[in-house]
Amino acid sequence: NTCHTTGWQLELGSFATPFEHRSYGEELALCQRYYQVLVSGDDNYWASGHYYNTGLFALTFSFPSTMRTTPTAGYTTGVNWYLIYTRGGADLIDGITFNRLHPSGGGADVTAATSGVQGSGGTIKTNNPACKIYFDAELY
């Protein structure tokens, strides 16, 4: 009582063109032009950077696929959801401001709840299963 089909291709006009076979990687890259999740879940490292001053941690990142235009950024938030690992310890994060965004990546300024040491390097890590950092360049 069911019918399963695959391999459909809709055409504009009155002439059919050959079927386009795309690999999973090609299709994923085409989708990532519009939306990407940079990191999701608990205990995931997603960017490295340094303390610009004692309360501001600056970082840069790249997207796996170039987006179609400069995206808007979003992230889930909660108490102690993101951490900066630096100098043998973890600093709590107050907030993340995405800036310097472009279709291939961007940067962020992270304010820390504790004072870091200017010039010290570190890595940002998720600290909650609900963490998600995403970028959207959809057509609306």
Buried (B, 14 or more C-beta within 10 A) or exposed (E): EEEEEEEEEEEEEEEEEEEEEEEEEEEEBEEBBBEBEBBBEEEBEBBEBBBBEEBBBBBEBEBEBBBBEEBEBEBBEEEEBBBBBBEEEBBBBEEBEBEEBEBEBBBBBBEBBEEBEEEBBBBBBBBBEEBBBBBEBEEE
